[in-house]
Amino acid sequence: MHQLTIIGLGAGDLDQLALGTYRKLKEANLIVARTDQHPAVAELRAEGIILTSFDEIYEKHNSFEQVYDEIVDRLLTMCAEQPVTYVVPGHPLVAERTVQLLVGKEREGIVQLEIAGGNSFLDPIFAALRIDPIEGFQLLDGTDMKRDELYMTQHVLIGQVYDAFVASEVKLSLMEKYAYDHPVTIVKAAGSSGEKISTVPLFELDRVTEIDNLTTVYVPPVVEREARLKDWSTFREIIAALRAPDGCPWDREQTHASLKRYLIEEAHELLEAIDNEDDDAIIEELGDVLLQVFLHAQIGEDDGYFAMEDILQSVGSKMIRRHPHVFGDKNVKNSEEVLQNWQEIKQEEKPQPASLLAGQERPTSSLLTSLNYQKEAAKVGFDWPTIDGAFEKFEEEWMEFRKELESGTKYSQMDELGDVLFTIVNISRFLKLSPEEAMVHANQKFNRRFSFVEKSVKDGRGEFADYTLDELEAFWQLAKEGSDNYETR
């Protein structure tokens, strides 16, 4: 395999090339350009230097990655016969995917590279835009942009914006975080005699006519906090400010323990929004739940015990470990096998408790505790074969409860009532219904209907004492009829 020399043509005119680089080009026998779309290529040809390009490959494929793979394959084939000089725009090691692929081949011992010359487009871009990279900047590939890569407080430079299609994809990615009219600057052929700079609102980015392979898009930082609320770091900044010494007295006083009840309340409000199929409410309530998570993370950081990064690492590593069918090479046929794998991996990760019921108690919900106990017992076969056994047990416990009501003590009555409730939870488990959600629904239903009764009393005679029980029941039935549509959705 002969040597492959890679030369960068700089950001614009041939005048930008160093003398030594120019001499290498003059002495080369076989020169191939990644693309003809660079001013220096035409100038080299005008000086009598013969070179071809890979432009025709771009027309053959639907993705840039396929284009780059074929270019690399062709270069390796050519190097098998003779030395090759490969020229690319800018600097070979800045935003040049084909070179990165070739570096990988070099590490595998497939080819020997010499990388020389070429100023990257970054220096002339910084000069044209009058920005200092020490303030923080990102260089992103316009053909493979992801919204989570964007840091709104930094200078963002987006290269590889070849045409209107790429510009449109870039615009859509940016608009997921930035305001639709956020100013963006299009810089073409920076540092050359053909340099052009124009600023447009973001929504017009793909309408700019002068876009080619020498185009770079610049997105300035967003300074105002209210304009970058879609950024994760902004929300973290807000919570830190609330907990700061000069922040909110109430937020500063909170502890993990004091926030417990709020997390429960917000979770139930989220469930209600989901049940109501109200997307706007779901957004709001998810935000309230997220607020609780960030508050707990900030308390952990303030106390010096943990931070949000620890939480992300913990849950992220857990998801990877427990989904080997996604992140590994394990195969699963259905969701049942997924759950089985989850439990097996979970048991391997954690020491086995002395009792199967250890760790299943939920202090905030006796219903969930009961459900968890029964689920764990069922895993080892301590369960009715069918739901019929659960119904028979309910009837048995119900009769025992009725008997205790006739002659038992308050303690024995309470004990038997607990058994009745326990069997009802068991029935819900067989039916795959949440007893906790069922009680939430029942409470909400009672609230709606009784509120109607209250309003009817107030609009009528004014006091409950002025009505018989039958009259109040009539109001209840009206409330029930009026809410049937809501309750059966």
Salt bridges, closest charged atoms under 4 A:
ASP36 OD1 - ARG45 NH2 2.99
GLU56 OE2 - ARG74 NH1 2.68
GLU65 OE2 - ARG97 NH2 3.29
GLU70 OE2 - LYS60 NZ 2.79
GLU70 OE1 - HIS61 NE2 2.55
GLU70 OE2 - ARG74 NH2 3.01
GLU96 OE2 - ARG34 NE 2.81
GLU114 OE2 - LYS24 NZ 2.74
GLU135 OE1 - HIS155 NE2 2.59
ASP144 OD1 - LYS146 NZ 3.08
GLU176 OE1 - ARG147 NH1 2.75
ASP206 OD2 - LYS171 NZ 3.24
GLU210 OE2 - LYS196 NZ 3.09
ASP212 OD2 - LYS188 NZ 3.23
ASP231 OD1 - LYS177 NZ 2.82
GLU237 OE2 - ARG225 NE 2.90
GLU237 OE1 - ARG228 NH1 3.17
GLU265 OE2 - ARG261 NH1 3.39
ASP275 OD2 - HIS441 NE2 2.66
GLU301 OE1 - ARG236 NH2 3.34
ASP302 OD2 - ARG243 NE 2.95
GLU309 OE2 - ARG236 NH1 2.58
GLU349 OE2 - ARG321 NE 2.50
GLU349 OE1 - ARG322 NH2 2.71
GLU376 OE2 - LYS379 NZ 2.86
ASP383 OD1 - ARG429 NH2 2.61
GLU396 OE2 - LYS393 NZ 3.27
GLU397 OE2 - LYS393 NZ 3.44
GLU436 OE2 - HIS268 NE2 3.90
ASP459 OD2 - LYS455 NZ 2.78
GLU471 OE2 - ARG461 NH2 3.01
GLU487 OE2 - ARG448 NH2 3.37
GLU487 OE1 - ARG449 NH2 2.63
